[in-house]
Amino acid sequence: MTQTVDSASGVIEAEKSRILKFLSDIKSKYVLGGIHNREPNSKPAQWTDAVHKTVGDYPALWSGDFLFQKENIEHRETMISEAIKQFKSGAIINIMWHACNPANGQPCAWDDGKGVLSTLTDKQWEELFTEGTAIHTQFVTMMEEVAVHLRRLKDNKVVAMFRPFHEMNQGKFWWGGRPGEEGTAKLYRWVHDYMVKEKGLDNLIWVWNIQDFPSLDKDADLYNPGDRYWDIVSLDVYDDASGFSKEKYETIKRVANGKPMGIGECQKLPSVTVLQEQKDWIFFMGWSELVFEHNSIDTIKEVYGSDRVLLLKEVNGL
């Protein structure tokens, strides 16, 4: 039995190293074209399929989400099955977790005052990390439920990018907007150590993510959980007025310090010119339906079809 476990761990370690090397090697040469597949989890490839229908190939990066509504929690297994399928097809996998507020329980809504867009008081935030409190117990239960699905990925030898508590500097989420060592970064570190040390999930590539607010340069330091806790840093770009500015790029490049960096989410796709000038981005991930609402079909074809952008067939050809 020990030999089997060691052998399986060896396969995972080798595959993780291969993917990280691949991501590092494409820097300055190519960028992976990706898209997120938002709810419903019963249709976990609908936006991947929409890109295929538009440009003639599938994105190289597939993304899914554990989500928070009752019907989507019930279909987490469906989403994970799609992740396994996509991985075996050659895609890079990204998994998110829009978690319910543990003070209010799950399932939950988006913004009804008790959902994802809710708050914790400072006292509740302290209780979150205090064993024996209801909030702590609830959150551990939530982590345990997610870990079961991440374990299924590992059992199928799937290595996935995992991006919990994204947009740390976004104060609208219950987990976000708390700078410093005792803030949102502490929650990220806790989840990381729980998944890696307690659950043995060594098949995860950890992604730390922030959003492009005017405070970005400071936020990149104030919300950093520590580079030993993440493998990739990504930036969500939603301020279309400033767009994919050189200043944002240089900030992420500074904090990446040689590690891989990506465009974690966007509604307006980066132009071909941006991708040619900002060569350290290794992927961009369009946000589901927003890609088709904020870009013309010609633009979508131009960006995903660029020589700089790798799609699934091209990744499999490397």
N, C-alpha and C positions, 0 to 999 in steps of 0.2 A: 504493500500500500504506500509506504514512504517513497519508494522508487517511482510509483505512478505520479504522486503529487509533485515530486522533484522534477520529473520529466515534463509535466504539464506546466510548471512554473518556468522551466527553461524555455519552453516554446513561447510562452507569453513574454518573457524577458527579451527573447530574440526578436519577436514581432514588434514589440514596443520600441526597441532600439532601431529596428529597420525603419519604422515610420518616422521617428524623430530625426533620423539621419536623412531620410527623404525630404522632410520638411525643411531641414537645414540646407540641404544641397540645392533646393530650387530657389532659394533666396537670391535675388538679383537677376534671376533667369526667367522664372515663371511665377504665376499666382494661381492658386486653385479657385475655380469658380464654384460657389456654393449657394445654397438656398435653405432657409428654414422651413419646416413643415409644422405650422401651428395647428391648433385644434381644428377638427376633431381627431383624437388619437385613433379613431376607427378607420381613418383614411390617412395613414402616416406617410404617404408619398405623393399627395395630391399636388404639391407645388413643385416637387422634383419632376413629376410627370408634366406639369405645365411648362417648365423650362425645356424639357425634351421636345414637347410638341412645337414650341416656338423656334428653337435653335437647331434641332435635329440630333442632339446628344444629351445625355444626362449630366447633371452637375457632378464634379469630382468630390464635392463635400455635401454630404447629407446630414441634416440636423433634425432632431426630434426633441420632445419635451415631456417630462413626467406629469406636468400640469396639476390642476387643483380642483376642477369640477368633478362631480360624482361620476358622470359618464366617461370622463377622460381618465380618471384614476382607474376605473374598471377596465379601460382599454390600454393600460400601461403595457401589458403583456403583448398586445398587438403592435404597439410602437417598438418594443424591444425586438420582436420577431422581424420587423422591417429593418431595424438596425443591423441585425445579423445577416439578413439577405443582402443589404446594401454593402456591408463589409466584404462579404464573400464575392460580390461583383467587382470589388476593387476600390470602392469609395472610401474616403476618409469620413469617420463618424464623429458627430458632435452631439452631445446630450445636455439639455438644459433642465432646470428645475425651478419653475415658478411655484414656490412653496406657499402653502397657507400659513397664516399667522398662528403659531402654536398657542397663543393665548386664547384663541377663538375656536380652535379645532378645525377638522377637515371632514368632508369636503367643504369648499367655500366658493364664494363668487369673486369677481374681479375687484369691484369698488363699492360694495354696499356698506362700507364702514367697518366690516369685519373680515373682509377678504384680503387678497394680495396687497391691495392699496389701502392698508390700514396701518396703525401705529402701535408701538410698544412704549409705555412710559419708561423713564429711566429705572424705576424700581423693577418693572417687569423685565427689562433688559438684563439686570443683574440676576434676577431669578432664572432667566434662561440658562445661565451657566451654573446654577446652584442645584446640586443633587438634592432630591427630595421634594422639590417644588413641582407644582402641577405643570407649569410651562416647560420645565426641563424634561419631565417624564414624557410629556406629549411630543416634544421635539425628538427625543431619542426614539420613540415609536415611529415617527415619520422617517427618520434616517434609516431605521431598520427595514421599513417597507421598501424604500428606494434601494437599499443595499441588496435585497433579494433579487431585484431585476439586474443590478450591476453584476451580481454573481452569475446570473444566467449568461450575461455577455462573456464573462471570464470562462465559464464552463464550455462555451462554444468558441473559445480562443479568439475572442473579439477584443481588440484594443480600441478604446474610444476616448476622444477628447471629452472631458467632463467640465462643465462651466456652471457651477452652482453660484447663486447669489450674485448674478450679473449686475452690471451697472451699480457697483457699490456706492458710488457718489450720488446716486439718484435717491433723493429723500422721500419720494412717493411710495417706495416699497417699504414694507415693515422692517426689512433687514438693512436698508440702505441709509445713507446720509449721516453715518456716525464715524467721523474720522478718528485716527489715532489707534494706539495699541489695544485699547479696550473697546473699540468700536466694531464696525462691520468686518474688519480684517480678522478680529478674534474669532468671529463666527466661522469665517472661511477656514481658519487654521483648525478649529475644532472639528468641522466636517471632514477636512482632509485627514486628520489623525484618526478619526473614527473609522473612516472607510479604509484607510491604508493599514493602520496598526491593529484595530479591533477586528476588522472584517477581512483583512488580507487581500484587498482589491488592488493588486499591483498591475492591473490591466488598464489603468486610467492615466491619461495624459491631462494634467491639470491646467485649466485655463483661468487666468485672472483677468477680469474685465471691468472697465470703467467707461463712462459716457463723455461725450465731447462738450462739456459745459465750459463757460469762460474761465472757470477755476481749474481747468484741466492740469496745468503745469504743477500747481500745488497739490491737487488731488492725486496725481500720480505718485506722490510721496506719502501723503497722509493716509491713503487707503491701501498701500502696498502691504500684503500680509507677510512679505519676506520672500526673497527669490528662491529659497529652498522649498517653498510650498507650491510653486507653480512652474510649469514647463514652457508655457506660452502666455504672452500678454496680448489682449485684444482691445480694440477701441470701437464703441458703437457710435456711429456718425448719424445724427439726426438733425443737427443744426445746418440745414441746407443753405442758409445765408452765407455762412463761412465755409461750408463744404469740407472738402478734403484738403485743408490748408497745409502749407509747409510747416506752420507752427505746431499743429496737432501731430503731424508725422514726426517731427523732430523730438517732441516730448515723449512719444511712445518709443521711439528709437533710443532715446536716452535711458529710459527706465528698463527697456528690454536688455540693454547692455550685451548685445550679441545673441541673446536667445531669440527664438522665432516670435514674430509678431504678426497679427492679422487684423482685418476689419471685421469685428465681431457681428455687427448688424448694420444695415443701412436700408433706406428706402429708395434713395436716389443712388444709382450705381456709380462707382468711380469711373471717370472717363478713361479711355485708352491712353490719353496723354498723362493723366494722373498716375496710372499704373506703370507707365514708362519712366516717369520722373521719380516716383517714390518706390524704389526698387526693393525695399526691405519687406514690404507686405508679402506674406506668403499665401494668404487667402482673403477672399471677401465673401460675406454671407448676406445675401439679400433677404429681407424680411417678407416672406410669403407673399400675400396679396399686394403688399405695398410696392413691391417691385413693378407690378403690372399697372399700378395706379400712378406711379411717379416717374415712369419711363415709357417712352414710346416703344412700339415693337421693334422699330428700326434700331433704336439705341440698345435694347436688350440683345438683339442679334449681333450688333457691332461689338459690344463689350464681351459677351460670352464667347463670341467667335473670334476674338482677337488672338493674334499669335502669342501674346503674353499670357493668355488665360488657358489653363489646362481644364479640359472636361474629362469625363470618365474614360472614354476610349483612348484619349491621349495619355492619361495616367497609366492605364494598363499597357500602353505601348512603350513606356519608359523602362 
